[in-house]
Amino acid sequence: MENDNLALELLTRMKTTIKRLFVVVLLLTFLLFATNIAWLYYWNIPSEKCDTTISQDSGEQGVNNYIGNDGDINGKTSDN
């Protein structure tokens, strides 16, 4: 009978330990998702945009194109 009590006590302890570990796993999973969402939010915050003025000589043709830092081509035509 003493072995049965020991086995029952071990099973009871294991059950409480497993419950605690399950709660820890759920908490860590939630924190993982929370930190990922926080980083995604941080990376998508719009940064300050500064406008710069660039002066270039358009030459004889009167056409002047400039490729900006964002990759867009800004074309201006001047009337001579």
Residue pairs with C-beta under 8 A, 6 or more apart in sequence:
54 66
56 64
56 66
57 64
58 64
58 76
58 78
62 77
62 78
62 79
62 80
63 75
63 76
63 77
63 78
64 75
64 76
64 77
64 78
65 73
65 74
65 75
65 76
66 73
66 74
66 75
67 73
67 74
68 74
